[in-house]
């Protein structure tokens, strides 16, 4: 377990990047649905 601490910064960056990316993708799809409905 002690040797895995070196992976933490990269893992956190990947996690933040993935959450931001999924948030923007979800926002885009919601906007697209509203645009097609009106």
PDB file of N, CA, C and O in Angstrom, chain B, residues numbered from 101:
ATOM      1  N   UNK B 101       0.829  -1.207   0.000  1.00  0.00           N
ATOM      2  CA  UNK B 101       0.000   0.000   0.000  1.00  0.00           C
ATOM      3  C   UNK B 101       0.872   1.270   0.000  1.00  0.00           C
ATOM      4  O   UNK B 101       0.479   2.299  -0.551  1.00  0.00           O
ATOM      5  N   UNK B 102       2.044   1.186   0.616  1.00  0.00           N
ATOM      6  CA  UNK B 102       2.868   2.391   0.731  1.00  0.00           C
ATOM      7  C   UNK B 102       3.427   2.837  -0.615  1.00  0.00           C
ATOM      8  O   UNK B 102       3.589   4.036  -0.843  1.00  0.00           O
ATOM      9  N   UNK B 103       3.724   1.902  -1.508  1.00  0.00           N
ATOM     10  CA  UNK B 103       4.291   2.251  -2.802  1.00  0.00           C
ATOM     11  C   UNK B 103       3.284   2.856  -3.759  1.00  0.00           C
ATOM     12  O   UNK B 103       3.668   3.424  -4.782  1.00  0.00           O
ATOM     13  N   UNK B 104       2.006   2.746  -3.446  1.00  0.00           N
ATOM     14  CA  UNK B 104       0.972   3.231  -4.358  1.00  0.00           C
ATOM     15  C   UNK B 104       0.698   4.732  -4.205  1.00  0.00           C
ATOM     16  O   UNK B 104      -0.056   5.310  -4.987  1.00  0.00           O
ATOM     17  N   UNK B 105       1.309   5.354  -3.202  1.00  0.00           N
ATOM     18  CA  UNK B 105       1.077   6.787  -3.005  1.00  0.00           C
ATOM     19  C   UNK B 105       1.623   7.612  -4.165  1.00  0.00           C
ATOM     20  O   UNK B 105       1.175   8.737  -4.389  1.00  0.00           O
ATOM     21  N   UNK B 106       2.582   7.065  -4.901  1.00  0.00           N
ATOM     22  CA  UNK B 106       3.122   7.793  -6.056  1.00  0.00           C
ATOM     23  C   UNK B 106       2.071   7.929  -7.151  1.00  0.00           C
ATOM     24  O   UNK B 106       2.140   8.851  -7.964  1.00  0.00           O
ATOM     25  N   UNK B 107       1.107   7.025  -7.181  1.00  0.00           N
ATOM     26  CA  UNK B 107       0.083   7.054  -8.226  1.00  0.00           C
ATOM     27  C   UNK B 107      -1.044   8.030  -7.901  1.00  0.00           C
ATOM     28  O   UNK B 107      -1.831   8.386  -8.778  1.00  0.00           O
ATOM     29  N   UNK B 108      -1.123   8.460  -6.650  1.00  0.00           N
ATOM     30  CA  UNK B 108      -2.258   9.287  -6.241  1.00  0.00           C
ATOM     31  C   UNK B 108      -2.410  10.590  -7.024  1.00  0.00           C
ATOM     32  O   UNK B 108      -3.518  10.868  -7.483  1.00  0.00           O
ATOM     33  N   UNK B 109      -1.377  11.404  -7.207  1.00  0.00           N
ATOM     34  CA  UNK B 109      -1.570  12.662  -7.956  1.00  0.00           C
ATOM     35  C   UNK B 109      -2.132  12.445  -9.352  1.00  0.00           C
ATOM     36  O   UNK B 109      -3.054  13.146  -9.767  1.00  0.00           O
ATOM     37  N   UNK B 110      -1.583  11.480 -10.076  1.00  0.00           N
ATOM     38  CA  UNK B 110      -2.091  11.194 -11.417  1.00  0.00           C
ATOM     39  C   UNK B 110      -3.514  10.683 -11.375  1.00  0.00           C
ATOM     40  O   UNK B 110      -4.327  11.014 -12.238  1.00  0.00           O
ATOM     41  N   UNK B 111      -3.817   9.872 -10.365  1.00  0.00           N
ATOM     42  CA  UNK B 111      -5.164   9.324 -10.238  1.00  0.00           C
ATOM     43  C   UNK B 111      -6.163  10.435  -9.941  1.00  0.00           C
ATOM     44  O   UNK B 111      -7.265  10.449 -10.489  1.00  0.00           O
ATOM     45  N   UNK B 112      -5.779  11.359  -9.076  1.00  0.00           N
ATOM     46  CA  UNK B 112      -6.671  12.472  -8.745  1.00  0.00           C
ATOM     47  C   UNK B 112      -6.898  13.364  -9.963  1.00  0.00           C
ATOM     48  O   UNK B 112      -8.018  13.809 -10.211  1.00  0.00           O
ATOM     49  N   UNK B 113      -5.845  13.621 -10.714  1.00  0.00           N
ATOM     50  CA  UNK B 113      -5.998  14.431 -11.930  1.00  0.00           C
ATOM     51  C   UNK B 113      -6.943  13.751 -12.912  1.00  0.00           C
ATOM     52  O   UNK B 113      -7.802  14.401 -13.508  1.00  0.00           O
ATOM     53  N   UNK B 114      -6.782  12.442 -13.076  1.00  0.00           N
ATOM     54  CA  UNK B 114      -7.649  11.702 -13.994  1.00  0.00           C
ATOM     55  C   UNK B 114      -9.090  11.738 -13.507  1.00  0.00           C
ATOM     56  O   UNK B 114     -10.017  11.851 -14.309  1.00  0.00           O
ATOM     57  N   UNK B 115      -9.281  11.643 -12.194  1.00  0.00           N
ATOM     58  CA  UNK B 115     -10.626  11.655 -11.631  1.00  0.00           C
ATOM     59  C   UNK B 115     -11.292  13.011 -11.856  1.00  0.00           C
ATOM     60  O   UNK B 115     -12.453  13.077 -12.259  1.00  0.00           O
ATOM     61  N   UNK B 116     -10.558  14.085 -11.597  1.00  0.00           N
ATOM     62  CA  UNK B 116     -11.096  15.431 -11.802  1.00  0.00           C
ATOM     63  C   UNK B 116     -11.391  15.663 -13.278  1.00  0.00           C
ATOM     64  O   UNK B 116     -12.431  16.220 -13.629  1.00  0.00           O
ATOM     65  N   UNK B 117     -10.472  15.235 -14.140  1.00  0.00           N
ATOM     66  CA  UNK B 117     -10.662  15.402 -15.580  1.00  0.00           C
ATOM     67  C   UNK B 117     -11.894  14.647 -16.050  1.00  0.00           C
ATOM     68  O   UNK B 117     -12.678  15.165 -16.845  1.00  0.00           O
ATOM     69  N   UNK B 118     -12.067  13.426 -15.562  1.00  0.00           N
ATOM     70  CA  UNK B 118     -13.213  12.612 -15.971  1.00  0.00           C
ATOM     71  C   UNK B 118     -14.519  13.231 -15.485  1.00  0.00           C
ATOM     72  O   UNK B 118     -15.513  13.238 -16.210  1.00  0.00           O
ATOM     73  N   UNK B 119     -14.518  13.752 -14.256  1.00  0.00           N
ATOM     74  CA  UNK B 119     -15.753  14.337 -13.728  1.00  0.00           C
ATOM     75  C   UNK B 119     -16.110  15.620 -14.476  1.00  0.00           C
ATOM     76  O   UNK B 119     -17.281  15.862 -14.766  1.00  0.00           O
ATOM     77  N   UNK B 120     -15.116  16.435 -14.785  1.00  0.00           N
ATOM     78  CA  UNK B 120     -15.366  17.664 -15.543  1.00  0.00           C
ATOM     79  C   UNK B 120     -15.855  17.325 -16.945  1.00  0.00           C
ATOM     80  O   UNK B 120     -16.782  17.952 -17.458  1.00  0.00           O
ATOM     81  N   UNK B 121     -15.226  16.333 -17.555  1.00  0.00           N
ATOM     82  CA  UNK B 121     -15.603  15.939 -18.907  1.00  0.00           C
ATOM     83  C   UNK B 121     -17.025  15.394 -18.931  1.00  0.00           C
ATOM     84  O   UNK B 121     -17.803  15.740 -19.819  1.00  0.00           O
ATOM     85  N   UNK B 122     -17.369  14.555 -17.977  1.00  0.00           N
ATOM     86  CA  UNK B 122     -18.723  13.991 -17.942  1.00  0.00           C
ATOM     87  C   UNK B 122     -19.741  15.089 -17.654  1.00  0.00           C
ATOM     88  O   UNK B 122     -20.858  15.047 -18.170  1.00  0.00           O
ATOM     89  N   UNK B 123     -19.367  16.069 -16.836  1.00  0.00           N
ATOM     90  CA  UNK B 123     -20.280  17.168 -16.543  1.00  0.00           C
ATOM     91  C   UNK B 123     -20.560  18.002 -17.781  1.00  0.00           C
ATOM     92  O   UNK B 123     -21.704  18.389 -18.020  1.00  0.00           O
ATOM     93  N   UNK B 124     -19.530  18.285 -18.572  1.00  0.00           N
ATOM     94  CA  UNK B 124     -19.733  19.079 -19.781  1.00  0.00           C
ATOM     95  C   UNK B 124     -20.502  18.278 -20.824  1.00  0.00           C
ATOM     96  O   UNK B 124     -21.348  18.829 -21.528  1.00  0.00           O
ATOM     97  N   UNK B 125     -20.216  16.986 -20.930  1.00  0.00           N
ATOM     98  CA  UNK B 125     -20.937  16.152 -21.894  1.00  0.00           C
ATOM     99  C   UNK B 125     -22.409  16.072 -21.520  1.00  0.00           C
ATOM    100  O   UNK B 125     -23.282  16.145 -22.385  1.00  0.00           O
ATOM    101  N   UNK B 126     -22.680  15.920 -20.225  1.00  0.00           N
ATOM    102  CA  UNK B 126     -24.064  15.837 -19.780  1.00  0.00           C
ATOM    103  C   UNK B 126     -24.767  17.173 -20.046  1.00  0.00           C
ATOM    104  O   UNK B 126     -25.930  17.192 -20.450  1.00  0.00           O
ATOM    105  N   UNK B 127     -24.071  18.274 -19.823  1.00  0.00           N
ATOM    106  CA  UNK B 127     -24.644  19.597 -20.067  1.00  0.00           C
ATOM    107  C   UNK B 127     -24.942  19.777 -21.551  1.00  0.00           C
ATOM    108  O   UNK B 127     -25.987  20.319 -21.912  1.00  0.00           O
ATOM    109  N   UNK B 128     -24.043  19.330 -22.403  1.00  0.00           N
ATOM    110  CA  UNK B 128     -24.256  19.429 -23.847  1.00  0.00           C
ATOM    111  C   UNK B 128     -25.476  18.632 -24.280  1.00  0.00           C
ATOM    112  O   UNK B 128     -26.282  19.118 -25.074  1.00  0.00           O
ATOM    113  N   UNK B 129     -25.622  17.425 -23.774  1.00  0.00           N
ATOM    114  CA  UNK B 129     -26.741  16.581 -24.190  1.00  0.00           C
ATOM    115  C   UNK B 129     -28.060  17.175 -23.706  1.00  0.00           C
ATOM    116  O   UNK B 129     -29.066  17.100 -24.411  1.00  0.00           O
ATOM    117  N   UNK B 130     -28.067  17.763 -22.513  1.00  0.00           N
ATOM    118  CA  UNK B 130     -29.286  18.390 -21.992  1.00  0.00           C
ATOM    119  C   UNK B 130     -29.650  19.593 -22.853  1.00  0.00           C
ATOM    120  O   UNK B 130     -30.818  19.774 -23.194  1.00  0.00           O
ATOM    121  N   UNK B 131     -28.671  20.414 -23.208  1.00  0.00           N
ATOM    122  CA  UNK B 131     -28.939  21.567 -24.064  1.00  0.00           C
ATOM    123  C   UNK B 131     -29.471  21.123 -25.420  1.00  0.00           C
ATOM    124  O   UNK B 131     -30.381  21.748 -25.965  1.00  0.00           O
ATOM    125  N   UNK B 132     -28.915  20.054 -25.963  1.00  0.00           N
ATOM    126  CA  UNK B 132     -29.340  19.567 -27.262  1.00  0.00           C
ATOM    127  C   UNK B 132     -30.788  19.078 -27.191  1.00  0.00           C
ATOM    128  O   UNK B 132     -31.562  19.303 -28.122  1.00  0.00           O
ATOM    129  N   UNK B 133     -31.157  18.415 -26.100  1.00  0.00           N
ATOM    130  CA  UNK B 133     -32.532  17.934 -25.953  1.00  0.00           C
ATOM    131  C   UNK B 133     -33.499  19.110 -25.894  1.00  0.00           C
ATOM    132  O   UNK B 133     -34.561  19.075 -26.516  1.00  0.00           O
ATOM    133  N   UNK B 134     -33.136  20.146 -25.151  1.00  0.00           N
ATOM    134  CA  UNK B 134     -34.008  21.317 -25.063  1.00  0.00           C
ATOM    135  C   UNK B 134     -34.140  21.996 -26.427  1.00  0.00           C
ATOM    136  O   UNK B 134     -35.217  22.475 -26.780  1.00  0.00           O
ATOM    137  N   UNK B 135     -33.060  22.036 -27.184  1.00  0.00           N
ATOM    138  CA  UNK B 135     -33.086  22.689 -28.488  1.00  0.00           C
ATOM    139  C   UNK B 135     -33.990  21.926 -29.455  1.00  0.00           C
ATOM    140  O   UNK B 135     -34.694  22.537 -30.259  1.00  0.00           O
ATOM    141  N   UNK B 136     -33.974  20.602 -29.381  1.00  0.00           N
ATOM    142  CA  UNK B 136     -34.790  19.818 -30.309  1.00  0.00           C
ATOM    143  C   UNK B 136     -36.253  19.815 -29.892  1.00  0.00           C
ATOM    144  O   UNK B 136     -37.133  19.638 -30.735  1.00  0.00           O
ATOM    145  N   UNK B 137     -36.525  20.009 -28.609  1.00  0.00           N
ATOM    146  CA  UNK B 137     -37.915  19.981 -28.145  1.00  0.00           C
ATOM    147  C   UNK B 137     -38.659  21.257 -28.522  1.00  0.00           C
ATOM    148  O   UNK B 137     -39.861  21.219 -28.786  1.00  0.00           O
ATOM    149  N   UNK B 138     -37.948  22.393 -28.550  1.00  0.00           N
ATOM    150  CA  UNK B 138     -38.653  23.664 -28.785  1.00  0.00           C
ATOM    151  C   UNK B 138     -38.807  23.955 -30.252  1.00  0.00           C
ATOM    152  O   UNK B 138     -39.376  24.982 -30.622  1.00  0.00           O
TER     153      UNK B 138
END
